[in-house]
Amino acid sequence: MPTMSFERHLAKVKDDPIAREKIEEESRRLDAAVALMRAREEAGLSQEQLAALSHISRSTINRIEKARISPSIRTLDALAQAMGKRVSVIIS
């Protein structure tokens, strides 16, 4: 079986519109995960503490931070407010 380099495979996948959309969706989830985790750690809060302050369950916070779900703006706003922060959205 011939092998394919990662770069060649990635180029091939990016040519597929369905695969490209899935990659972009995963990238958005990862961006939200990293942003939430960094903000929570900067605020010095555990997931449990943030859950209590935001009234968002710890399991939901955990799933967002593990990029398993895409949070709504409403959820992100509740989490940000609980940390004394604001959500900002950039459309590019």
Secondary structure as UniProt FT lines:
FT   HELIX           6..14
FT   HELIX           17..42
FT   TURN            43..44
FT   HELIX           47..54
FT   HELIX           58..65
FT   TURN            66..67
FT   HELIX           73..82
FT   TURN            83..84
//
